[in-house]
Amino acid sequence: MEPQSLMAVLQGALVAGLLFVGMLAISWALGKRQWFSIWIKRPFQFFSLSATIWLFFRISHLSSLERYAAALTVAAAVGGAVHIIVSFLFTVFFSRKRDIHLPPLLRNVILAVTYIAILLVALKTADPNFSLSPLLVASGVLSLVLGLALQDVLSNLIAGVTLSVEKPLRTDDWVQVEGQEGKVVEITWRTTKILTRQNDYIIYPNRLIAEKALCNLNYPSSLHWEFIQVGLPYSTLPSIAEEALLEAASRVPGVLSKPHPRVFLLRFDDSAILYGLSLPIEDYDNSRLILSDVRKEIYYALKRYGIVIPFPIRTVQLHQGLPPAEEWKETYRCRLKVLAGRREGDFFPLDRDRILVGRGEDCDVDLRDPTTSKEHAHIVLEDGHYFVQDAASKHGTLVNGKPAERRKLRSGDEITIGESVLRFEEIQFL
């Protein structure tokens, strides 16, 4: 090599080295800033390296290689701009504003393909004789091989992107997949990890999550309805059963008051009437503990109401006439429940042989209804049975919608007095 050429190479190396050191110093100085490290650091390093190489060839008068270095520098500059835009979209537009967390591998694949495509275009522009056919053929064959080898990985990657965009499940959601119930603890670009109540991890490929039926117990609402079935004896009135079950539900803090718990009469079994108690809860993490507390309160509520949960047996009862009045009064409690009117929801115990129903403080059952006579009707106990007897009222007395001067009452009969409706109830204590 001639001395003049050697001097040019040394000068080029010195200038390029100083430029490269300066670029590294800038990168180190700005490296602690988050915006620089996330968006600009990597494209800045690529551009610094390519610019250093171009400057070296430029000063060294190596014109045969200078145009390729210039093409590399242009590719690094254009690719760097695309790099910054893609990083901004992933970190700000999707992740922060849209809450869509795309896998980092997807961003890296997009950037790699972008850099390669820009570099090939730059080389072709710098040297028109540069042939892209061998590279395209080789890349096509390589892509085919990689596509076949990574078929499952790519399908899981695409499914992960779909889950990130559609968000059918999120971290801390309780889900059911293929009969397994658990809490979502992590969603990656390839798998979804679920923690069961038994503290076991189940790792599902995202492709399986996307293909199978998924039940999300927390989305779109954290409100969840739990269901408890209770069998109660036929001797218990449905209204009393409903009252006892709702009272038990109201004593558990984990059960919401709005919407209200509900009681359903499901069916008549051989030894019991089957009721269903529907409970609204939001804390699904502690749903088992809440249901356990509700079952405990049901037990105590039934004890307070004198209701015994029947055994699955059949009982044959033989009756020889009606019991005497005094014995009947000791085994039954009777009351009137106001279904409509100004006293709606109130209860009036029938604890005497004769009860006056009407309007005013002198009445045993004061309905406070202007359409009711002051002395409207009497509830009379005779021979172990209660009768309703109209007291020559202005508007009359109805039993189950029919006029009644005197009518024997059966459990569940509805008595209409003015605008008030009362239900006669018998409750048996065992």
C-alpha positions in Angstrom: 0.0 0.0 0.0 1.3 3.4 -0.9 2.3 5.8 2.0 -0.3 8.3 0.8 -3.1 5.7 0.8 -1.9 4.4 4.2 -2.1 7.9 5.6 -5.6 8.4 4.4 -6.7 5.1 6.0 -5.1 6.2 9.3 -6.9 9.5 9.1 -10.2 7.9 8.3 -9.8 5.4 11.2 -8.9 8.3 13.6 -11.8 10.5 12.6 -14.3 7.6 12.5 -13.0 6.4 15.9 -13.5 9.9 17.4 -17.0 10.1 15.9 -17.9 6.7 17.3 -16.6 7.5 20.8 -18.6 10.7 20.7 -21.7 8.9 19.7 -21.1 6.4 22.5 -20.7 9.2 25.0 -24.0 10.8 23.9 -25.7 7.4 24.2 -24.3 6.8 27.7 -25.3 10.3 28.8 -28.9 10.0 27.6 -29.2 6.3 28.5 -30.8 6.9 31.9 -33.7 8.8 30.3 -36.7 6.6 29.8 -37.8 8.1 26.5 -34.3 7.7 25.0 -33.8 4.1 26.2 -37.2 3.0 24.9 -37.6 4.8 21.6 -34.2 6.2 20.4 -31.3 4.3 21.9 -31.2 1.3 19.5 -31.8 3.2 16.2 -29.2 5.9 17.4 -26.6 3.1 17.9 -27.3 1.6 14.5 -27.1 5.0 12.8 -23.9 5.9 14.7 -22.2 2.6 13.6 -23.2 3.0 9.9 -22.2 6.6 9.8 -18.8 5.8 11.3 -18.2 3.1 8.7 -19.3 5.5 5.9 -17.0 8.3 7.2 -14.1 5.9 7.4 -14.5 4.8 3.8 -15.1 8.5 2.7 -11.9 9.8 4.3 -9.9 6.7 3.2 -10.9 7.3 -0.4 -12.2 3.7 -0.7 -14.8 4.6 -3.3 -15.6 1.0 -4.2 -17.0 0.4 -0.7 -18.1 4.0 0.1 -21.4 3.7 -1.8 -22.4 0.5 0.1 -21.5 2.3 3.4 -23.6 5.2 2.3 -26.5 2.8 1.5 -26.1 1.3 5.0 -26.2 4.8 6.6 -29.4 5.7 4.7 -31.0 2.4 5.7 -30.0 3.0 9.3 -31.5 6.5 9.2 -34.8 5.4 7.6 -35.1 2.3 9.6 -34.4 4.3 12.8 -37.3 6.6 12.0 -39.5 3.6 11.5 -38.1 2.1 14.7 -39.1 5.1 16.7 -42.6 5.2 15.2 -43.2 1.5 15.9 -41.9 1.8 19.5 -44.1 4.8 20.1 -47.2 2.8 18.8 -46.4 -0.2 21.0 -45.6 1.6 24.2 -47.9 4.7 24.1 -50.7 4.2 21.6 -51.5 0.6 22.3 -50.2 -0.1 25.8 -51.0 3.2 27.6 -54.0 4.7 25.8 -55.7 1.5 24.5 -54.5 -0.8 27.3 -53.5 -3.4 24.6 -50.3 -5.2 25.6 -48.8 -6.6 22.4 -46.0 -9.2 22.8 -42.4 -7.7 22.5 -41.5 -10.5 20.0 -44.1 -9.0 17.5 -42.4 -5.6 17.7 -38.9 -7.2 17.2 -40.2 -9.2 14.1 -41.7 -6.1 12.5 -38.5 -4.1 13.1 -36.2 -6.9 11.8 -38.3 -7.2 8.6 -38.4 -3.4 8.2 -34.6 -3.0 8.5 -33.9 -5.8 6.1 -36.3 -4.5 3.5 -34.9 -0.9 3.7 -31.3 -2.2 3.5 -32.0 -4.2 0.4 -33.7 -1.2 -1.3 -30.8 1.0 -0.3 -28.2 -1.4 -1.7 -30.2 -1.8 -4.9 -30.3 2.0 -5.3 -26.6 2.4 -4.6 -25.6 -0.3 -7.0 -28.1 -1.0 -9.9 -26.1 -4.2 -10.7 -26.7 -5.6 -7.3 -28.9 -8.6 -7.7 -31.6 -9.3 -5.1 -32.8 -12.6 -6.6 -30.5 -14.9 -4.7 -31.4 -13.1 -1.4 -35.1 -13.3 -2.1 -34.9 -16.9 -3.0 -32.9 -17.7 0.1 -35.2 -15.7 2.3 -38.2 -17.4 0.8 -36.9 -20.9 1.4 -35.8 -19.8 4.9 -39.2 -18.4 5.7 -40.9 -21.6 4.5 -38.7 -23.7 6.7 -39.1 -21.5 9.7 -42.9 -21.3 9.1 -43.2 -25.1 9.2 -40.8 -25.5 12.1 -42.5 -22.8 14.2 -46.1 -23.4 13.2 -47.3 -23.9 16.8 -45.3 -21.0 18.1 -46.7 -18.7 15.4 -50.3 -19.8 16.0 -49.8 -19.2 19.7 -48.3 -15.8 18.9 -51.2 -14.8 16.7 -53.7 -16.0 19.4 -51.8 -14.0 22.0 -52.1 -10.9 19.9 -55.9 -11.6 19.5 -56.3 -12.0 23.2 -54.5 -8.8 23.8 -56.7 -6.9 21.4 -60.1 -8.4 22.3 -59.4 -8.8 26.0 -61.8 -11.7 26.8 -59.8 -12.2 30.0 -57.5 -10.1 32.1 -55.1 -10.6 35.0 -56.9 -11.5 38.3 -60.0 -12.6 36.4 -61.6 -15.9 37.5 -62.2 -18.1 34.4 -63.4 -21.6 33.5 -61.6 -23.4 30.7 -62.4 -27.0 29.8 -64.0 -27.6 33.2 -61.0 -26.1 35.1 -61.7 -23.1 37.3 -58.9 -20.7 38.3 -57.5 -17.2 38.5 -55.5 -15.7 35.6 -52.1 -14.7 37.0 -50.2 -14.0 33.7 -50.8 -13.6 30.0 -47.7 -13.8 27.8 -47.3 -13.8 24.0 -47.4 -17.6 24.0 -49.3 -18.9 27.1 -51.9 -18.0 29.7 -51.2 -19.1 33.3 -54.1 -19.9 35.6 -53.9 -20.6 39.4 -56.6 -23.0 40.7 -58.1 -23.0 44.1 -55.9 -25.9 45.0 -52.9 -23.6 44.4 -51.9 -25.4 41.2 -50.7 -23.7 38.1 -52.3 -24.7 34.7 -50.5 -23.3 31.7 -52.6 -23.1 28.6 -51.3 -22.3 25.1 -53.0 -19.1 23.8 -54.2 -21.1 20.8 -56.2 -23.4 23.1 -57.7 -20.4 25.0 -58.7 -18.8 21.7 -60.3 -22.0 20.3 -62.1 -23.3 23.4 -65.2 -22.0 25.1 -64.1 -19.6 27.8 -66.3 -18.5 30.8 -65.1 -15.3 32.5 -66.6 -14.9 35.9 -65.4 -11.3 36.4 -66.0 -9.7 33.0 -67.8 -7.6 31.9 -69.1 -7.4 35.5 -67.8 -8.6 38.8 -71.3 -9.4 40.0 -71.9 -13.1 40.2 -74.9 -15.1 41.3 -74.4 -18.2 43.5 -77.1 -20.8 44.2 -77.9 -22.8 47.3 -80.6 -25.5 47.4 -82.4 -26.3 50.6 -85.1 -29.0 51.3 -87.8 -27.9 53.8 -90.8 -29.8 55.2 -94.2 -29.6 53.7 -95.6 -28.3 56.9 -93.7 -25.0 56.4 -95.5 -22.3 54.4 -93.6 -21.0 51.4 -93.8 -17.5 52.8 -92.2 -18.6 56.0 -89.5 -20.5 54.2 -88.7 -17.5 52.0 -88.6 -15.2 55.1 -86.2 -17.5 56.9 -83.8 -18.0 53.9 -83.7 -14.2 53.1 -83.0 -13.5 56.8 -80.1 -15.9 56.7 -78.7 -14.3 53.6 -78.9 -10.8 55.0 -76.7 -11.7 57.9 -73.6 -12.5 55.8 -71.5 -9.4 54.8 -70.3 -10.9 51.5 -73.9 -11.1 50.1 -75.0 -7.9 48.4 -78.2 -6.2 49.4 -78.7 -4.7 45.9 -79.6 -6.6 43.8 -81.6 -8.4 46.4 -81.2 -12.2 47.1 -84.0 -14.2 45.7 -85.8 -17.4 46.8 -87.3 -19.9 44.3 -89.6 -22.9 44.9 -87.9 -25.4 42.6 -90.0 -28.6 43.0 -91.9 -30.9 45.3 -89.8 -33.9 46.2 -91.0 -37.1 48.1 -89.9 -35.9 51.5 -89.4 -32.1 51.1 -90.1 -29.0 49.2 -86.9 -28.0 47.4 -86.1 -24.2 47.6 -83.3 -22.4 45.8 -81.6 -19.3 47.3 -79.9 -17.1 44.7 -77.1 -14.9 46.2 -75.5 -11.9 44.5 -71.7 -11.6 45.3 -68.8 -9.6 44.0 -65.9 -11.1 45.9 -65.5 -14.3 43.9 -62.1 -15.0 45.5 -64.0 -15.7 48.8 -67.1 -17.2 47.3 -66.6 -20.6 49.0 -66.3 -18.9 52.4 -69.3 -16.7 51.7 -71.4 -19.8 50.8 -70.2 -21.6 53.9 -71.3 -18.7 56.1 -74.7 -18.5 54.4 -75.3 -22.2 55.0 -74.4 -21.7 58.7 -76.9 -18.9 58.9 -79.6 -20.9 57.2 -79.1 -23.6 59.9 -79.5 -21.1 62.7 -82.4 -19.3 61.0 -84.3 -22.6 60.6 -83.7 -23.3 64.3 -85.1 -19.9 65.2 -88.2 -20.6 63.1 -88.7 -24.1 64.5 -88.2 -25.7 61.0 -86.4 -29.0 60.8 -84.7 -30.1 57.6 -86.5 -33.4 56.7 -84.6 -36.6 56.2 -85.1 -38.5 52.8 -87.7 -40.8 54.2 -91.4 -41.3 53.8 -93.7 -40.9 56.7 -97.3 -42.1 57.0 -99.5 -40.2 59.4 -102.8 -41.4 60.7 -105.3 -38.9 62.1 -108.3 -39.8 64.3 -110.4 -36.6 64.1 -109.3 -33.1 65.0 -107.3 -32.4 68.2 -109.1 -30.4 70.9 -109.0 -26.7 70.7 -106.5 -26.2 73.5 -104.1 -28.8 72.2 -104.4 -27.3 68.7 -103.5 -23.9 70.0 -100.3 -25.2 71.7 -99.0 -26.8 68.5 -99.9 -24.1 66.0 -99.2 -20.4 65.7 -101.5 -18.4 63.4 -101.1 -14.9 62.1 -102.3 -12.5 59.5 -99.9 -11.0 57.0 -100.9 -7.8 55.2 -100.1 -8.2 51.5 -101.5 -4.8 50.3 -102.7 -1.6 51.9 -101.3 0.9 54.3 -100.0 -1.8 56.6 -98.4 -3.8 53.8 -95.7 -6.1 55.2 -97.0 -6.1 58.8 -97.9 -9.2 60.8 -100.7 -9.6 63.3 -100.6 -12.7 65.6 -103.9 -14.4 66.3 -103.3 -15.1 70.0 -106.9 -14.8 71.2 -110.2 -16.5 70.5 -111.7 -13.4 69.0 -109.9 -10.7 67.0 -111.5 -7.5 65.8 -110.3 -6.2 62.4 -111.1 -2.6 61.4 -110.0 1.0 61.6 -109.0 2.7 64.9 -107.0 2.1 68.0 -109.7 0.0 69.6 -109.2 -2.7 66.9 -106.9 -5.6 67.5 -105.9 -5.3 63.8 -105.9 -1.6 62.9 -105.6 -1.4 59.1 -105.6 2.5 59.0 -107.6 2.2 55.8 -110.3 4.9 55.2 -112.3 2.4 53.1 -112.5 0.0 56.1 -115.3 0.2 58.7 -114.4 0.9 62.3 -115.6 -2.6 63.2 -115.3 -4.4 59.9 -114.8 -8.1 60.7 -114.0 -10.6 63.4 -111.6 -13.5 63.4 -113.1 -16.2 65.7 -111.6 -19.5 67.0 -114.2 -22.2 67.3 -113.5 -26.0 67.7 -109.9 -25.7 66.7 -110.6 -23.6 63.5 -110.5 -19.9 62.7 -113.5 -18.3 61.0 -113.8 -14.8 59.5 -117.1 -13.1 60.2 -118.2 -9.9 58.7 -119.4 -7.3 61.2 -122.1 -5.7 59.0 -119.4 -3.5 57.3 -120.2 -1.0 54.6 -118.2 -2.6 51.8 -118.3 -6.2 53.0 -115.6 -8.8 53.4 -114.1 -11.0 50.7 -112.3 -14.4 51.0 -110.3 -15.4 48.0 -112.2 -12.8 46.0 -115.7 -14.0 47.0 -118.1 -12.3 49.4 -118.2 -14.0 52.8 -120.6 -13.4 55.7 -118.9 -16.2 57.6 -116.2 -18.4 56.2 -113.8 -21.0 57.6 -110.2 -20.1 57.1 -107.5 -22.3 55.7 -103.8 -21.6 55.5 -103.1 -19.3 52.6 -106.6 -17.8 52.3 -106.6 -14.1 51.3 -109.0 -11.8 53.1 -109.9 -8.5 51.3 -111.1 -5.8 53.6 -111.5 -2.4 51.9 -108.2 -1.7 50.1 -106.2 -4.1 52.3 -105.5 -7.7 51.6 -104.5 -10.1 54.4 -103.3 -13.7 54.2 -104.2 -16.2 56.9 -101.1 -18.3 57.8 -100.7 -21.4 60.0 -97.2 -22.3 61.2 -96.6 -25.6 62.8 -93.8 -26.1 65.4 -92.4 -29.6 65.9 
